[in-house]
Amino acid sequence: MSMNSFGHLFRVTTWGESHGPALGATVDGCPPNVPLEPEMLQQWLDKRRPGQNKNTTQRNEPDAVKILSGVFDGMTTGTPIQLMIENTDQRSKDYGEISQTFRPGHADITYFQKYGNRDYRGGGRSSARETAARVAAGGVAREAIKALVPGLEIKGYMTQMGELEIDRSRFDWDAIEQNDFWIPDAGAVQEWENYLQGLRKAHDSVGAVVEVVARNVPAGIGAPVYGKLDTDLAAAMMSINAVKGVEIGEGMNAARLKGSENADEIFMGDNGPEYSSNHAGGILGGISTGQDVVVRFAVKPTSSILTPRKSIRKDGSATEVITKGRHDPCVGIRAVPVAEAMMACVILDHLLLHRGQIGKNQGRIG
């Protein structure tokens, strides 16, 4: 039974630990003859890479990805693609003091209760460092999507950090890549930075909300009941470290709406059906509508903080924990490229499933 793999036809298995020699992913099911070079994957890893600015962890990893198999002469062969990222800046000594102690808010205690042992160096397999492998795999998925559906775009951004929320009336797609927080509002960046630096100086951390959108997704991918596109998207996002809630489209806010407000009205346009709104998040009955697919998730505050927290040791005795080391004051920042990668993997998987079962859409409208 594999607990480290996800996907159906496009299947990804990640491996490695935070303080091991390397980590990576085995990608199986990628179509052949997709152009693929390490540089195509590196651009996405560079978005997630730690140590790039004062608002993220100062662990300085190059996150240079190597393609060990599945590519020949710059093209995928249809065989498993092995991706490897070496760890070069791990400081395991930072974690010596917590080898016998369970950090509050971390998976230390549950890993030990389940397995009877744990890698205390940075959390081992439960570390957010594992997500680097997902981003590399997501880069493969993006290139395959580009070959299958050239106009499909995937973009993630933060919409909330603690008490701060974006003003959607000032939403600017072009601003997202221009700031450390991936927020779509250049005018809000300084306020967000001041807020986060204040928390860092107070030895604290904060949670966030990340939104990721896939545009130009063709109608018809996904399947009813257990093969829903939104089911797999929710599971993919929920599997990201620190995520505690996932929404599709209107999400939890749909509980506040009346049916007359929530149902997206349908009209016939020049190029097919059009909708008055997108409360459904681009998915109805588990199947894409052709609108933007919108997914949103909340991440909890980083549990690794310098503020003392009460806990226990393996022997059951009481203790107080201060987590040393280099950690993100808000994991939402570096979760943005991870969200994009997971969206890409799921979308590609469902494109391939749809192609395998249906081929082209069967129902014609107009």
One Martini backbone bead per residue (centre of mass of N, CA, C, O) as a GRO file, in nm:
protein
  366
    1MET     BB    1   0.092   0.039   0.027
    2SER     BB    2   0.064   0.369  -0.087
    3MET     BB    3   0.148   0.699   0.080
    4ASN     BB    4   0.336   0.861  -0.169
    5SER     BB    5   0.090   0.883  -0.377
    6PHE     BB    6  -0.053   1.042  -0.678
    7GLY     BB    7  -0.291   0.966  -0.892
    8HIS     BB    8  -0.365   0.791  -1.193
    9LEU     BB    9  -0.213   0.840  -1.472
   10PHE     BB   10  -0.080   1.079  -1.329
   11ARG     BB   11   0.196   0.978  -1.130
   12VAL     BB   12   0.312   1.060  -0.794
   13THR     BB   13   0.629   1.009  -0.621
   14THR     BB   14   0.759   1.085  -0.316
   15TRP     BB   15   1.092   1.155  -0.169
   16GLY     BB   16   1.230   1.212   0.129
   17GLU     BB   17   1.408   1.444   0.343
   18SER     BB   18   1.500   1.735   0.492
   19HIS     BB   19   1.801   1.594   0.608
   20GLY     BB   20   1.880   1.456   0.371
   21PRO     BB   21   2.057   1.427   0.076
   22ALA     BB   22   1.763   1.391  -0.066
   23LEU     BB   23   1.499   1.468  -0.302
   24GLY     BB   24   1.183   1.361  -0.475
   25ALA     BB   25   1.047   1.231  -0.798
   26THR     BB   26   0.811   1.003  -0.944
   27VAL     BB   27   0.704   1.009  -1.285
   28ASP     BB   28   0.403   0.868  -1.410
   29GLY     BB   29   0.232   0.907  -1.730
   30CYS     BB   30   0.378   1.070  -1.922
   31PRO     BB   31   0.377   1.175  -2.212
   32PRO     BB   32   0.519   1.160  -2.502
   33ASN     BB   33   0.693   1.418  -2.659
   34VAL     BB   34   0.775   1.618  -2.431
   35PRO     BB   35   0.924   1.891  -2.367
   36LEU     BB   36   1.232   1.849  -2.154
   37GLU     BB   37   1.399   2.050  -1.910
   38PRO     BB   38   1.536   2.162  -1.625
   39GLU     BB   39   1.461   2.468  -1.673
   40MET     BB   40   1.148   2.423  -1.673
   41LEU     BB   41   1.150   2.348  -1.359
   42GLN     BB   42   1.324   2.570  -1.215
   43GLN     BB   43   1.129   2.815  -1.227
   44TRP     BB   44   0.940   2.691  -1.000
   45LEU     BB   45   1.149   2.639  -0.775
   46ASP     BB   46   1.233   2.941  -0.747
   47LYS     BB   47   0.959   3.029  -0.616
   48ARG     BB   48   1.005   2.829  -0.353
   49ARG     BB   49   1.268   2.903  -0.261
   50PRO     BB   50   1.469   2.951  -0.013
   51GLY     BB   51   1.633   3.252   0.092
   52GLN     BB   52   1.528   3.522  -0.086
   53ASN     BB   53   1.399   3.657   0.178
   54LYS     BB   54   1.285   3.806   0.485
   55ASN     BB   55   0.987   3.640   0.467
   56THR     BB   56   1.159   3.381   0.493
   57THR     BB   57   1.347   3.138   0.515
   58GLN     BB   58   1.718   3.108   0.556
   59ARG     BB   59   1.733   2.868   0.403
   60ASN     BB   60   1.992   2.788   0.150
   61GLU     BB   61   1.856   2.660  -0.140
   62PRO     BB   62   1.886   2.582  -0.480
   63ASP     BB   63   1.702   2.357  -0.602
   64ALA     BB   64   1.841   2.159  -0.800
   65VAL     BB   65   1.732   1.988  -1.077
   66LYS     BB   66   1.726   1.640  -1.172
   67ILE     BB   67   1.725   1.429  -1.461
   68LEU     BB   68   1.746   1.065  -1.465
   69SER     BB   69   1.474   1.003  -1.632
   70GLY     BB   70   1.248   0.995  -1.922
   71VAL     BB   71   1.474   1.146  -2.103
   72PHE     BB   72   1.537   1.221  -2.463
   73ASP     BB   73   1.645   1.472  -2.635
   74GLY     BB   74   1.428   1.662  -2.472
   75MET     BB   75   1.223   1.409  -2.440
   76THR     BB   76   0.974   1.230  -2.359
   77THR     BB   77   0.921   0.860  -2.340
   78GLY     BB   78   0.692   0.736  -2.122
   79THR     BB   79   0.865   0.702  -1.884
   80PRO     BB   80   0.994   0.728  -1.594
   81ILE     BB   81   1.046   1.021  -1.398
   82GLN     BB   82   1.343   1.127  -1.244
   83LEU     BB   83   1.370   1.338  -0.954
   84MET     BB   84   1.636   1.556  -0.815
   85ILE     BB   85   1.710   1.707  -0.482
   86GLU     BB   86   1.950   1.852  -0.313
   87ASN     BB   87   2.082   1.882   0.006
   88THR     BB   88   2.294   2.171   0.142
   89ASP     BB   89   2.149   2.341   0.422
   90GLN     BB   90   2.155   2.158   0.664
   91ARG     BB   91   2.082   2.183   1.041
   92SER     BB   92   2.065   1.935   1.266
   93LYS     BB   93   2.161   2.069   1.540
   94ASP     BB   94   1.894   2.237   1.588
   95TYR     BB   95   1.738   1.942   1.686
   96GLY     BB   96   1.864   1.799   1.940
   97GLU     BB   97   1.667   1.904   2.177
   98ILE     BB   98   1.401   1.742   2.028
   99SER     BB   99   1.441   1.423   2.029
  100GLN     BB  100   1.247   1.391   2.315
  101THR     BB  101   1.042   1.604   2.187
  102PHE     BB  102   0.720   1.754   2.146
  103ARG     BB  103   0.596   1.966   1.917
  104PRO     BB  104   0.372   2.192   1.903
  105GLY     BB  105   0.184   2.145   1.598
  106HIS     BB  106   0.321   1.887   1.526
  107ALA     BB  107   0.401   1.547   1.404
  108ASP     BB  108   0.570   1.408   1.620
  109ILE     BB  109   0.356   1.250   1.794
  110THR     BB  110   0.212   1.088   1.563
  111TYR     BB  111   0.454   0.946   1.443
  112PHE     BB  112   0.532   0.796   1.702
  113GLN     BB  113   0.260   0.652   1.753
  114LYS     BB  114   0.270   0.495   1.480
  115TYR     BB  115   0.600   0.403   1.437
  116GLY     BB  116   0.814   0.447   1.694
  117ASN     BB  117   0.938   0.680   1.516
  118ARG     BB  118   1.161   0.968   1.424
  119ASP     BB  119   1.252   1.255   1.234
  120TYR     BB  120   1.373   1.541   1.400
  121ARG     BB  121   1.502   1.667   1.140
  122GLY     BB  122   1.268   1.888   1.048
  123GLY     BB  123   1.048   1.629   1.031
  124GLY     BB  124   1.123   1.505   0.771
  125ARG     BB  125   0.846   1.402   0.601
  126SER     BB  126   0.671   1.653   0.737
  127SER     BB  127   0.811   1.850   0.579
  128ALA     BB  128   0.797   2.121   0.354
  129ARG     BB  129   1.035   2.019   0.177
  130GLU     BB  130   0.869   1.807   0.008
  131THR     BB  131   0.740   2.023  -0.197
  132ALA     BB  132   0.967   2.039  -0.406
  133ALA     BB  133   0.885   1.778  -0.557
  134ARG     BB  134   0.606   1.880  -0.649
  135VAL     BB  135   0.707   2.117  -0.822
  136ALA     BB  136   0.860   1.946  -1.022
  137ALA     BB  137   0.615   1.776  -1.114
  138GLY     BB  138   0.446   2.026  -1.201
  139GLY     BB  139   0.635   2.099  -1.435
  140VAL     BB  140   0.569   1.855  -1.604
  141ALA     BB  141   0.265   1.905  -1.624
  142ARG     BB  142   0.281   2.179  -1.771
  143GLU     BB  143   0.413   2.072  -2.032
  144ALA     BB  144   0.184   1.875  -2.104
  145ILE     BB  145  -0.042   2.082  -2.113
  146LYS     BB  146   0.081   2.256  -2.339
  147ALA     BB  147   0.043   2.024  -2.551
  148LEU     BB  148  -0.278   1.983  -2.510
  149VAL     BB  149  -0.342   2.294  -2.372
  150PRO     BB  150  -0.206   2.585  -2.455
  151GLY     BB  151  -0.413   2.803  -2.292
  152LEU     BB  152  -0.348   2.697  -2.016
  153GLU     BB  153  -0.370   2.845  -1.685
  154ILE     BB  154  -0.168   2.890  -1.379
  155LYS     BB  155  -0.260   3.073  -1.070
  156GLY     BB  156  -0.118   3.203  -0.772
  157TYR     BB  157  -0.229   3.344  -0.445
  158MET     BB  158  -0.273   3.570  -0.196
  159THR     BB  159  -0.561   3.679   0.027
  160GLN     BB  160  -0.437   3.605   0.321
  161MET     BB  161  -0.288   3.746   0.640
  162GLY     BB  162  -0.445   3.706   0.885
  163GLU     BB  163  -0.590   4.024   0.904
  164LEU     BB  164  -0.517   4.034   0.604
  165GLU     BB  165  -0.679   4.153   0.300
  166ILE     BB  166  -0.776   4.171  -0.002
  167ASP     BB  167  -0.871   4.396  -0.262
  168ARG     BB  168  -1.066   4.306  -0.531
  169SER     BB  169  -1.083   4.596  -0.668
  170ARG     BB  170  -0.740   4.571  -0.697
  171PHE     BB  171  -0.698   4.352  -0.895
  172ASP     BB  172  -0.363   4.225  -1.016
  173TRP     BB  173  -0.204   4.005  -1.208
  174ASP     BB  174   0.080   4.157  -1.250
  175ALA     BB  175   0.159   4.175  -0.933
  176ILE     BB  176   0.225   3.886  -0.832
  177GLU     BB  177   0.540   3.867  -0.945
  178GLN     BB  178   0.635   4.156  -0.775
  179ASN     BB  179   0.619   3.993  -0.491
  180ASP     BB  180   0.670   3.808  -0.195
  181PHE     BB  181   0.335   3.738  -0.159
  182TRP     BB  182   0.156   3.702  -0.409
  183ILE     BB  183  -0.008   3.970  -0.459
  184PRO     BB  184  -0.282   4.154  -0.637
  185ASP     BB  185  -0.134   4.424  -0.477
  186ALA     BB  186   0.100   4.664  -0.467
  187GLY     BB  187  -0.021   4.862  -0.237
  188ALA     BB  188  -0.003   4.621   0.005
  189VAL     BB  189   0.290   4.522   0.062
  190GLN     BB  190   0.398   4.697   0.302
  191GLU     BB  191   0.184   4.612   0.507
  192TRP     BB  192   0.254   4.310   0.503
  193GLU     BB  193   0.549   4.336   0.587
  194ASN     BB  194   0.511   4.480   0.858
  195TYR     BB  195   0.335   4.261   0.986
  196LEU     BB  196   0.539   4.023   0.965
  197GLN     BB  197   0.784   4.155   1.111
  198GLY     BB  198   0.637   4.189   1.379
  199LEU     BB  199   0.601   3.885   1.431
  200ARG     BB  200   0.896   3.802   1.420
  201LYS     BB  201   0.990   3.986   1.659
  202ALA     BB  202   0.766   3.826   1.847
  203HIS     BB  203   0.801   3.517   1.794
  204ASP     BB  204   0.597   3.466   1.551
  205SER     BB  205   0.300   3.368   1.363
  206VAL     BB  206   0.104   3.296   1.053
  207GLY     BB  207  -0.160   3.269   0.859
  208ALA     BB  208  -0.336   3.164   0.545
  209VAL     BB  209  -0.458   3.242   0.207
  210VAL     BB  210  -0.494   3.044  -0.090
  211GLU     BB  211  -0.516   3.098  -0.445
  212VAL     BB  212  -0.619   2.897  -0.735
  213VAL     BB  213  -0.607   2.927  -1.100
  214ALA     BB  214  -0.774   2.785  -1.388
  215ARG     BB  215  -0.744   2.870  -1.723
  216ASN     BB  216  -0.889   2.727  -1.995
  217VAL     BB  217  -1.065   2.495  -1.919
  218PRO     BB  218  -1.213   2.241  -2.035
  219ALA     BB  219  -1.496   2.102  -2.088
  220GLY     BB  220  -1.550   1.769  -1.917
  221ILE     BB  221  -1.371   1.734  -1.678
  222GLY     BB  222  -1.435   1.469  -1.509
  223ALA     BB  223  -1.655   1.295  -1.267
  224PRO     BB  224  -1.876   1.133  -1.111
  225VAL     BB  225  -1.863   1.111  -0.769
  226TYR     BB  226  -1.543   0.961  -0.746
  227GLY     BB  227  -1.427   1.149  -1.015
  228LYS     BB  228  -1.392   1.427  -0.919
  229LEU     BB  229  -1.226   1.715  -0.960
  230ASP     BB  230  -1.276   1.839  -0.671
  231THR     BB  231  -1.183   1.598  -0.508
  232ASP     BB  232  -0.883   1.597  -0.606
  233LEU     BB  233  -0.820   1.889  -0.535
  234ALA     BB  234  -0.877   1.874  -0.233
  235ALA     BB  235  -0.673   1.647  -0.171
  236ALA     BB  236  -0.420   1.789  -0.279
  237MET     BB  237  -0.434   2.041  -0.091
  238MET     BB  238  -0.460   1.884   0.184
  239SER     BB  239  -0.160   1.753   0.152
  240ILE     BB  240  -0.049   2.006   0.235
  241ASN     BB  241   0.127   2.156   0.445
  242ALA     BB  242  -0.090   2.314   0.690
  243VAL     BB  243  -0.358   2.235   0.581
  244LYS     BB  244  -0.720   2.298   0.701
  245GLY     BB  245  -0.864   2.412   0.427
  246VAL     BB  246  -1.112   2.375   0.154
  247GLU     BB  247  -1.213   2.545  -0.154
  248ILE     BB  248  -1.479   2.580  -0.399
  249GLY     BB  249  -1.524   2.868  -0.490
  250GLU     BB  250  -1.744   2.977  -0.263
  251GLY     BB  251  -1.781   2.769  -0.054
  252MET     BB  252  -1.864   2.848   0.262
  253ASN     BB  253  -2.035   3.099   0.156
  254ALA     BB  254  -2.279   2.934   0.039
  255ALA     BB  255  -2.441   2.924   0.314
  256ARG     BB  256  -2.540   3.240   0.274
  257LEU     BB  257  -2.693   3.166   0.023
  258LYS     BB  258  -2.912   3.172  -0.222
  259GLY     BB  259  -3.021   3.012  -0.494
  260SER     BB  260  -3.051   3.281  -0.666
  261GLU     BB  261  -2.738   3.353  -0.612
  262ASN     BB  262  -2.565   3.081  -0.675
  263ALA     BB  263  -2.676   3.036  -0.949
  264ASP     BB  264  -2.540   3.008  -1.261
  265GLU     BB  265  -2.617   3.160  -1.529
  266ILE     BB  266  -2.721   3.073  -1.869
  267PHE     BB  267  -2.571   3.136  -2.191
  268MET     BB  268  -2.551   3.207  -2.533
  269GLY     BB  269  -2.273   3.220  -2.722
  270ASP     BB  270  -2.054   3.232  -2.983
  271ASN     BB  271  -1.871   2.982  -2.821
  272GLY     BB  272  -2.101   2.916  -2.624
  273PRO     BB  273  -2.136   2.884  -2.313
  274GLU     BB  274  -2.242   3.117  -2.056
  275TYR     BB  275  -2.180   3.302  -1.747
  276SER     BB  276  -2.272   3.524  -1.489
  277SER     BB  277  -2.097   3.337  -1.298
  278ASN     BB  278  -1.864   3.163  -1.029
  279HIS     BB  279  -1.960   2.989  -0.769
  280ALA     BB  280  -1.859   2.690  -0.867
  281GLY     BB  281  -1.556   2.700  -0.974
  282GLY     BB  282  -1.586   2.536  -1.262
  283ILE     BB  283  -1.786   2.315  -1.114
  284LEU     BB  284  -2.018   2.042  -1.206
  285GLY     BB  285  -2.054   1.736  -1.084
  286GLY     BB  286  -1.723   1.716  -1.123
  287ILE     BB  287  -1.737   1.906  -1.384
  288SER     BB  288  -1.625   2.103  -1.613
  289THR     BB  289  -1.741   2.423  -1.766
  290GLY     BB  290  -1.493   2.639  -1.871
  291GLN     BB  291  -1.426   2.782  -1.640
  292ASP     BB  292  -1.280   2.885  -1.382
  293VAL     BB  293  -1.070   2.723  -1.160
  294VAL     BB  294  -1.141   2.747  -0.803
  295VAL     BB  295  -0.903   2.748  -0.533
  296ARG     BB  296  -0.899   2.724  -0.166
  297PHE     BB  297  -0.670   2.779   0.120
  298ALA     BB  298  -0.573   2.701   0.456
  299VAL     BB  299  -0.309   2.800   0.673
  300LYS     BB  300  -0.134   2.758   0.932
  301PRO     BB  301   0.065   2.841   1.162
  302THR     BB  302   0.369   2.828   1.245
  303SER     BB  303   0.509   2.613   1.497
  304SER     BB  304   0.795   2.740   1.461
  305ILE     BB  305   0.885   2.900   1.760
  306LEU     BB  306   1.026   3.120   2.022
  307THR     BB  307   0.783   3.067   2.180
  308PRO     BB  308   0.686   2.926   2.453
  309ARG     BB  309   0.581   2.575   2.487
  310LYS     BB  310   0.390   2.328   2.601
  311SER     BB  311   0.497   1.985   2.688
  312ILE     BB  312   0.636   1.660   2.605
  313ARG     BB  313   0.798   1.369   2.650
  314LYS     BB  314   0.849   1.040   2.597
  315ASP     BB  315   0.821   0.989   2.924
  316GLY     BB  316   0.586   1.225   3.002
  317SER     BB  317   0.724   1.472   3.071
  318ALA     BB  318   0.748   1.793   3.134
  319THR     BB  319   0.775   2.086   2.912
  320GLU     BB  320   0.958   2.335   2.721
  321VAL     BB  321   0.926   2.495   2.392
  322ILE     BB  322   1.189   2.599   2.165
  323THR     BB  323   1.215   2.665   1.824
  324LYS     BB  324   1.472   2.623   1.638
  325GLY     BB  325   1.591   2.779   1.355
  326ARG     BB  326   1.462   2.789   1.011
  327HIS     BB  327   1.160   2.978   0.951
  328ASP     BB  328   0.844   3.043   0.858
  329PRO     BB  329   0.616   3.295   0.943
  330CYS     BB  330   0.470   3.218   0.649
  331VAL     BB  331   0.368   2.948   0.455
  332GLY     BB  332   0.194   3.083   0.229
  333ILE     BB  333   0.409   3.189   0.039
  334ARG     BB  334   0.537   2.892  -0.045
  335ALA     BB  335   0.247   2.765  -0.124
  336VAL     BB  336   0.185   2.874  -0.405
  337PRO     BB  337   0.362   2.686  -0.594
  338VAL     BB  338   0.233   2.428  -0.480
  339ALA     BB  339  -0.056   2.479  -0.573
  340GLU     BB  340   0.010   2.489  -0.874
  341ALA     BB  341   0.126   2.201  -0.894
  342MET     BB  342  -0.130   2.047  -0.800
  343MET     BB  343  -0.313   2.153  -1.019
  344ALA     BB  344  -0.152   2.043  -1.260
  345CYS     BB  345  -0.166   1.741  -1.188
  346VAL     BB  346  -0.477   1.715  -1.186
  347ILE     BB  347  -0.547   1.826  -1.463
  348LEU     BB  348  -0.381   1.624  -1.626
  349ASP     BB  349  -0.508   1.367  -1.522
  350HIS     BB  350  -0.799   1.445  -1.633
  351LEU     BB  351  -0.724   1.473  -1.927
  352LEU     BB  352  -0.636   1.174  -1.959
  353LEU     BB  353  -0.896   1.041  -1.864
  354HIS     BB  354  -1.077   1.168  -2.079
  355ARG     BB  355  -0.924   1.061  -2.326
  356GLY     BB  356  -0.960   0.755  -2.250
  357GLN     BB  357  -1.287   0.757  -2.238
  358ILE     BB  358  -1.390   0.991  -2.463
  359GLY     BB  359  -1.197   1.214  -2.588
  360LYS     BB  360  -1.442   1.375  -2.702
  361ASN     BB  361  -1.696   1.554  -2.666
  362GLN     BB  362  -2.042   1.453  -2.699
  363GLY     BB  363  -2.187   1.723  -2.632
  364ARG     BB  364  -2.399   1.938  -2.813
  365ILE     BB  365  -2.429   2.300  -2.839
  366GLY     BB  366  -2.610   2.464  -3.094
   0.00000   0.00000   0.00000
